[in-house]
């Protein structure tokens, strides 16, 4: 079955049109299979497909971690180039970084098309609406993760010129893909999520399923990345009006490598990255500046980090019992930090610090936390961004944050790695912040490669 899926991925997303007959047969057989609402739900509930194997290269490219030289030498060549931000860093195979999220898009489109055929029949329209909401959420969620790697950060003045991603809106395997623009990419993602929010239940029966709160949380993340702080704040508030539960870290066991349960109460939507050794606890050590920034009674240091090999490895993963797949879903703590940042940017210092303190008191040893205060909006913003860095370690959002904050000279940073006494750097807004599309996709399609 795994081989059959891989063949499908290769045909769909590297556009090997020489096998037209296979594509037609695969498409037709899949369409015949999906004839009921229950089959649509089963496809959307395929956890190992729809909730797993989202791109990891945004983690691998970030400054959340580092490797010792000897451990880096053990990694595949493509991974080493990603780690070094090499100008020729490109996946040489039809990698899961591209194919797996587009497979999620494909499944979502199958469901959306099946729903249209079921309308007018005996299936309850409320059931079909919820299914449509879930499919739209998955499609937009996958599009978003692809866009984080292969497009520039959203900038209003250039979004209509910057290259976007192929927006596959049909399950037709023979459809020709074009890249479009960043504006079109974000418009489609937001359109899908907005509609999903109107169709989904407020909370899910299990957080592997999409919900209204998850759609709002995703919209708040997207609007934050776009610099649209008004809509980011509004959607974050919509989440917290439904669910504002936070874990008390005093109730967690810091001695274990897996202190969090998979569907803990802060998770709004659970997803995780593809398996990757380079960012696993077997090799990756946490950035020393971040590791030293946790204060004595901040429980995040003992919960998130364990001493190893002259540094610290990461134990804050919400995808337990694995060192190679990282949680990159949506959670309440991120929503609090997003709203706090938006309040600070709007000048509402009191509300910004209230949200920050509401979060942090649950992260510190009982009775030890002293509420943080700010004298200016800029002071509040600086404190919130510092805590965001410490709270969301290895979640897959650091790459997004680097790209968006690099447009502001106050927060722009030059990334640096020293490997075998040679220094590698990634300046703010460098072209290498947009990864190259995998070689087979470019070779077997008409879409243009990202420039270097």
PLY file of the C-alpha trace (Angstrom):
ply
format ascii 1.0
element vertex 452
property float x
property float y
property float z
element edge 451
property int vertex1
property int vertex2
end_header
0.00 0.00 0.00
2.85 2.35 0.84
4.39 1.76 -2.60
1.05 2.39 -4.30
0.71 5.70 -2.44
4.22 6.74 -3.38
3.48 6.09 -7.05
0.39 8.23 -6.82
2.33 11.05 -5.21
4.99 10.94 -7.88
2.43 11.04 -10.65
0.29 13.75 -9.13
2.90 16.17 -8.03
5.83 15.74 -10.34
3.49 15.69 -13.32
4.69 12.61 -15.16
2.16 12.84 -17.95
3.65 9.92 -19.88
1.57 7.61 -17.66
-1.78 9.14 -18.57
-3.66 5.84 -18.49
-2.55 5.07 -14.94
-3.64 8.48 -13.76
-7.08 8.09 -15.27
-7.54 4.65 -13.75
-6.39 5.76 -10.31
-8.60 8.83 -10.33
-11.67 6.92 -11.50
-11.28 4.07 -9.02
-10.86 6.47 -6.11
-13.90 8.50 -7.10
-16.07 5.37 -7.30
-14.95 4.36 -3.82
-16.12 7.58 -2.16
-19.89 7.31 -2.47
-21.13 7.97 1.09
-20.67 10.52 3.84
-19.21 7.85 6.12
-16.52 7.10 3.54
-15.72 10.81 3.35
-15.33 10.88 7.13
-13.12 7.80 7.09
-10.80 9.42 4.55
-10.58 12.63 6.60
-9.98 10.60 9.77
-6.99 8.79 8.25
-4.67 10.10 10.99
-1.43 8.77 9.50
-2.18 10.66 6.27
-4.15 13.79 7.16
-2.46 14.70 10.46
1.05 13.48 9.83
4.06 14.11 7.63
3.80 17.86 7.32
7.06 19.52 6.18
9.99 19.52 8.57
12.36 21.74 6.58
11.07 24.88 8.30
12.30 23.34 11.57
15.53 22.11 9.99
16.21 25.57 8.55
15.55 27.46 11.78
17.86 28.52 14.59
16.01 26.58 17.29
18.78 23.97 17.35
22.32 23.05 16.34
24.35 19.88 15.69
27.88 18.96 16.65
30.10 18.65 13.58
30.40 14.89 13.88
26.64 14.44 14.14
26.04 16.70 11.15
28.41 14.53 9.10
26.09 11.57 9.73
23.12 13.31 8.07
22.12 12.93 4.39
23.65 15.47 2.02
20.35 17.25 1.36
19.82 17.72 5.09
23.34 19.07 5.54
22.74 21.65 2.81
19.44 22.71 4.37
21.18 23.07 7.73
23.97 25.20 6.24
21.50 27.36 4.24
23.56 26.49 1.16
22.70 28.40 -2.00
22.29 25.03 -3.75
20.17 23.48 -0.99
17.44 21.60 -2.83
15.79 18.23 -2.29
17.10 15.88 -4.97
14.17 13.45 -4.72
10.37 13.77 -4.80
10.55 14.40 -1.08
7.76 14.15 1.45
8.27 17.87 2.12
6.35 18.49 -1.11
4.42 15.33 -1.92
2.85 14.50 1.43
1.07 17.82 1.99
-0.16 17.75 -1.62
-1.49 14.26 -0.98
-3.54 15.78 1.85
-4.79 18.41 -0.62
-5.71 15.64 -3.05
-7.74 13.78 -0.42
-9.47 16.97 0.66
-10.45 17.67 -2.95
-11.80 14.14 -3.33
-14.06 14.71 -0.33
-15.20 18.13 -1.54
-16.19 16.65 -4.90
-17.93 13.68 -3.30
-19.96 16.04 -1.09
-21.26 17.88 -4.15
-22.49 14.57 -5.59
-24.20 13.67 -2.32
-26.19 16.89 -2.15
-29.86 16.39 -2.95
-29.75 12.81 -1.71
-30.67 11.34 1.65
-27.59 12.51 3.56
-28.27 15.12 6.26
-27.04 18.53 5.07
-25.54 19.26 8.50
-23.33 16.19 8.09
-22.25 17.31 4.63
-21.55 20.83 5.91
-19.28 19.53 8.66
-17.45 17.32 6.17
-16.99 20.24 3.81
-15.62 22.35 6.65
-13.10 19.65 7.56
-11.96 19.18 3.96
-11.53 22.92 3.48
-9.53 23.12 6.70
-7.18 20.31 5.66
-6.65 21.77 2.20
-5.81 25.24 3.53
-3.65 23.80 6.32
-1.56 21.84 3.82
-1.31 24.81 1.44
-0.07 26.94 4.32
2.74 24.57 5.25
3.89 24.35 1.64
3.83 28.13 1.31
6.03 28.60 4.39
8.86 26.80 2.64
8.52 27.79 -0.99
7.24 31.39 -1.03
8.38 34.71 0.34
6.78 36.08 3.46
3.60 38.00 2.68
4.30 41.66 1.86
1.32 43.69 0.70
3.31 45.79 -1.77
4.75 42.78 -3.63
2.30 39.92 -2.96
0.73 40.31 -6.41
4.14 39.83 -8.07
5.83 37.26 -5.79
5.50 33.63 -6.86
2.99 31.53 -4.94
2.43 27.77 -4.83
0.38 25.52 -7.12
-3.18 25.66 -5.82
-4.66 22.28 -6.63
-8.44 22.76 -6.27
-9.47 19.57 -8.06
-8.67 15.88 -7.71
-8.09 15.68 -11.47
-4.60 14.21 -11.69
-4.16 15.53 -15.20
-4.69 19.17 -14.37
-1.78 21.45 -15.19
-0.35 23.30 -12.18
0.83 26.90 -12.19
2.37 28.83 -9.34
0.25 31.98 -9.36
1.16 34.66 -6.82
1.61 34.92 -3.07
-1.56 37.03 -2.98
-3.56 34.29 -4.69
-2.06 31.70 -2.35
-3.04 33.57 0.79
-6.44 34.54 -0.61
-7.25 30.87 -1.24
-6.02 29.72 2.16
-8.00 32.42 3.97
-11.11 31.82 1.88
-11.04 28.10 2.71
-10.49 28.73 6.42
-13.18 31.38 6.70
-15.75 29.07 5.16
-14.53 26.17 7.29
-15.07 28.26 10.43
-18.73 28.72 9.53
-19.29 24.99 8.99
-17.30 23.25 11.73
-18.44 22.55 15.33
-17.01 24.91 17.99
-14.86 22.16 19.52
-13.86 18.75 18.16
-14.71 15.34 19.57
-10.97 14.68 19.33
-8.28 17.18 18.37
-7.13 15.19 15.37
-10.30 16.58 13.75
-10.71 20.20 12.63
-13.07 22.51 14.51
-14.18 26.12 14.58
-11.60 26.95 17.26
-8.86 25.38 15.13
-9.92 27.35 12.04
-9.86 30.60 14.05
-6.44 29.69 15.49
-5.06 29.03 12.03
-6.48 32.31 10.74
-4.86 34.16 13.63
-1.49 32.58 12.76
-1.84 33.47 9.09
-2.92 37.05 9.69
-0.03 37.47 12.15
2.40 36.30 9.46
0.88 38.84 7.05
1.21 41.73 9.50
-2.58 42.05 9.68
-2.71 42.45 13.44
-6.35 43.54 13.60
-7.65 40.30 12.07
-5.05 38.22 13.92
-6.31 39.65 17.21
-9.96 39.16 16.27
-9.46 35.50 15.39
-7.32 34.82 18.44
-10.09 36.28 20.59
-12.61 34.07 18.81
-10.55 31.04 19.86
-10.23 32.14 23.48
-13.95 32.89 23.68
-14.52 29.19 22.95
-11.59 27.66 24.81
-8.97 29.32 27.01
-7.70 26.28 28.93
-4.05 26.21 29.89
-2.03 23.42 31.46
-0.38 23.93 34.83
3.21 22.84 34.29
3.44 22.09 38.02
1.38 18.98 37.29
3.83 17.62 34.70
6.70 15.21 35.34
9.99 16.91 34.35
11.99 13.70 34.71
10.54 12.06 31.60
11.42 12.67 27.97
7.70 12.75 27.15
5.94 14.90 29.76
3.01 15.78 27.48
0.16 13.60 26.32
-0.69 13.63 22.61
-4.09 15.32 22.87
-3.45 17.46 25.93
-5.96 20.15 26.80
-4.05 22.97 25.13
-4.08 21.29 21.71
-6.64 22.73 19.31
-5.59 20.69 16.29
-2.98 17.96 16.35
-0.51 17.48 13.53
3.12 16.59 13.30
6.07 16.73 10.93
7.66 14.01 8.86
10.27 11.89 10.59
13.64 13.63 10.41
16.84 12.59 12.13
18.50 16.00 11.80
16.02 17.67 14.16
15.52 14.65 16.41
16.60 14.48 20.04
19.21 11.95 18.93
21.25 14.73 17.32
19.68 18.19 17.70
20.73 20.33 20.64
18.75 23.41 21.57
20.06 26.88 20.85
22.25 27.84 23.79
20.94 31.42 23.98
17.37 30.19 24.36
18.36 27.44 26.79
20.08 29.97 29.08
17.17 32.43 28.94
14.81 30.46 31.21
14.87 31.74 34.79
15.27 29.56 37.88
11.60 28.94 38.64
10.50 28.73 35.02
9.42 25.11 34.69
9.76 25.17 30.91
13.49 24.60 31.17
13.12 21.27 33.00
10.04 20.29 30.96
11.40 21.26 27.52
15.12 20.53 27.95
17.33 17.71 29.20
21.11 17.85 29.53
23.06 15.88 26.94
26.41 15.98 25.14
27.38 19.44 26.35
23.97 20.96 25.65
20.27 20.20 25.86
17.95 18.06 23.78
14.25 18.83 23.36
11.57 17.08 25.44
8.65 19.46 24.94
7.12 17.54 22.06
3.32 17.12 22.02
3.77 14.07 19.77
4.95 11.67 22.50
7.06 8.53 22.31
8.99 9.72 19.30
12.17 11.71 18.87
11.84 12.20 15.13
8.29 13.53 14.56
7.60 16.98 16.00
4.23 18.47 16.93
3.51 21.45 14.65
-0.21 21.81 15.24
-2.31 24.52 16.86
-2.43 25.12 20.61
-3.83 27.59 23.12
-0.44 28.93 24.25
0.34 30.15 20.73
-3.05 31.87 20.58
-2.40 33.74 23.84
0.98 34.89 22.53
-0.52 35.96 19.21
-3.21 38.03 20.88
-0.74 39.52 23.33
1.51 40.59 20.45
-1.41 42.13 18.57
-2.53 44.03 21.66
1.00 45.38 22.11
1.21 46.44 18.48
-2.10 48.31 18.86
-0.82 50.11 21.97
-3.02 48.25 24.47
-0.27 47.52 26.99
-2.61 46.41 29.79
-4.34 43.76 27.68
-1.04 42.61 26.15
0.62 42.01 29.50
-2.53 40.45 30.96
-2.48 37.78 28.25
1.25 37.21 28.70
0.94 36.87 32.48
-2.08 34.57 32.17
0.11 32.21 30.17
3.33 32.49 32.13
1.87 31.94 35.61
0.97 28.41 34.47
4.58 27.80 33.41
6.30 28.78 36.66
6.73 26.99 39.97
3.67 27.58 42.13
3.90 30.77 44.16
7.10 32.00 42.50
5.80 33.96 39.53
5.94 37.75 39.66
3.75 39.37 37.03
5.69 41.05 34.23
5.03 44.73 33.49
5.83 47.05 30.60
6.26 50.80 30.46
5.68 51.21 26.73
4.07 49.31 23.89
7.51 48.57 22.43
8.64 47.20 25.79
5.57 44.95 25.92
6.17 43.78 22.37
9.81 42.95 23.08
8.91 40.91 26.17
6.15 39.03 24.34
8.41 38.11 21.43
11.05 36.88 23.87
8.53 34.64 25.59
7.16 33.46 22.24
10.65 32.29 21.35
10.92 30.34 24.61
7.39 28.92 24.60
7.08 27.68 21.00
10.44 25.96 20.70
10.60 23.32 17.92
6.93 23.83 16.95
7.67 24.79 13.34
6.66 28.45 13.75
10.15 29.88 14.27
10.82 29.97 10.50
7.59 31.94 9.99
8.56 34.29 12.81
12.05 34.86 11.40
10.65 35.69 7.97
8.00 38.11 9.24
10.17 39.79 11.89
13.08 40.24 9.49
11.05 42.96 7.79
11.37 45.04 10.99
14.89 46.28 11.72
14.20 46.12 15.48
13.85 42.35 15.38
15.79 41.29 12.28
18.58 38.81 12.96
21.41 37.24 11.02
21.50 33.50 11.60
24.91 31.90 12.05
26.27 28.37 12.27
29.95 27.43 12.72
30.76 24.07 11.15
34.29 22.68 11.11
35.57 26.18 11.90
33.75 27.64 8.89
30.99 30.20 9.49
27.72 30.02 7.58
25.26 32.92 7.77
21.74 33.74 6.66
21.09 37.51 6.61
17.59 38.98 7.03
15.37 38.76 3.92
17.90 36.65 2.03
16.59 34.73 -1.00
17.48 31.52 0.82
14.55 32.09 3.17
12.55 30.69 0.24
13.62 27.09 -0.25
14.06 25.63 -3.70
11.29 23.35 -4.94
12.49 19.71 -5.11
14.36 18.85 -8.31
11.92 16.23 -9.71
8.99 18.65 -9.46
10.86 21.24 -11.51
12.23 18.73 -14.03
8.85 17.16 -14.70
6.66 20.25 -14.75
6.48 23.72 -16.23
6.54 25.64 -12.94
9.53 27.94 -12.35
12.13 27.39 -9.65
12.73 29.91 -6.86
15.67 32.20 -7.66
19.05 32.17 -5.95
0 1
1 2
2 3
3 4
4 5
5 6
6 7
7 8
8 9
9 10
10 11
11 12
12 13
13 14
14 15
15 16
16 17
17 18
18 19
19 20
20 21
21 22
22 23
23 24
24 25
25 26
26 27
27 28
28 29
29 30
30 31
31 32
32 33
33 34
34 35
35 36
36 37
37 38
38 39
39 40
40 41
41 42
42 43
43 44
44 45
45 46
46 47
47 48
48 49
49 50
50 51
51 52
52 53
53 54
54 55
55 56
56 57
57 58
58 59
59 60
60 61
61 62
62 63
63 64
64 65
65 66
66 67
67 68
68 69
69 70
70 71
71 72
72 73
73 74
74 75
75 76
76 77
77 78
78 79
79 80
80 81
81 82
82 83
83 84
84 85
85 86
86 87
87 88
88 89
89 90
90 91
91 92
92 93
93 94
94 95
95 96
96 97
97 98
98 99
99 100
100 101
101 102
102 103
103 104
104 105
105 106
106 107
107 108
108 109
109 110
110 111
111 112
112 113
113 114
114 115
115 116
116 117
117 118
118 119
119 120
120 121
121 122
122 123
123 124
124 125
125 126
126 127
127 128
128 129
129 130
130 131
131 132
132 133
133 134
134 135
135 136
136 137
137 138
138 139
139 140
140 141
141 142
142 143
143 144
144 145
145 146
146 147
147 148
148 149
149 150
150 151
151 152
152 153
153 154
154 155
155 156
156 157
157 158
158 159
159 160
160 161
161 162
162 163
163 164
164 165
165 166
166 167
167 168
168 169
169 170
170 171
171 172
172 173
173 174
174 175
175 176
176 177
177 178
178 179
179 180
180 181
181 182
182 183
183 184
184 185
185 186
186 187
187 188
188 189
189 190
190 191
191 192
192 193
193 194
194 195
195 196
196 197
197 198
198 199
199 200
200 201
201 202
202 203
203 204
204 205
205 206
206 207
207 208
208 209
209 210
210 211
211 212
212 213
213 214
214 215
215 216
216 217
217 218
218 219
219 220
220 221
221 222
222 223
223 224
224 225
225 226
226 227
227 228
228 229
229 230
230 231
231 232
232 233
233 234
234 235
235 236
236 237
237 238
238 239
239 240
240 241
241 242
242 243
243 244
244 245
245 246
246 247
247 248
248 249
249 250
250 251
251 252
252 253
253 254
254 255
255 256
256 257
257 258
258 259
259 260
260 261
261 262
262 263
263 264
264 265
265 266
266 267
267 268
268 269
269 270
270 271
271 272
272 273
273 274
274 275
275 276
276 277
277 278
278 279
279 280
280 281
281 282
282 283
283 284
284 285
285 286
286 287
287 288
288 289
289 290
290 291
291 292
292 293
293 294
294 295
295 296
296 297
297 298
298 299
299 300
300 301
301 302
302 303
303 304
304 305
305 306
306 307
307 308
308 309
309 310
310 311
311 312
312 313
313 314
314 315
315 316
316 317
317 318
318 319
319 320
320 321
321 322
322 323
323 324
324 325
325 326
326 327
327 328
328 329
329 330
330 331
331 332
332 333
333 334
334 335
335 336
336 337
337 338
338 339
339 340
340 341
341 342
342 343
343 344
344 345
345 346
346 347
347 348
348 349
349 350
350 351
351 352
352 353
353 354
354 355
355 356
356 357
357 358
358 359
359 360
360 361
361 362
362 363
363 364
364 365
365 366
366 367
367 368
368 369
369 370
370 371
371 372
372 373
373 374
374 375
375 376
376 377
377 378
378 379
379 380
380 381
381 382
382 383
383 384
384 385
385 386
386 387
387 388
388 389
389 390
390 391
391 392
392 393
393 394
394 395
395 396
396 397
397 398
398 399
399 400
400 401
401 402
402 403
403 404
404 405
405 406
406 407
407 408
408 409
409 410
410 411
411 412
412 413
413 414
414 415
415 416
416 417
417 418
418 419
419 420
420 421
421 422
422 423
423 424
424 425
425 426
426 427
427 428
428 429
429 430
430 431
431 432
432 433
433 434
434 435
435 436
436 437
437 438
438 439
439 440
440 441
441 442
442 443
443 444
444 445
445 446
446 447
447 448
448 449
449 450
450 451
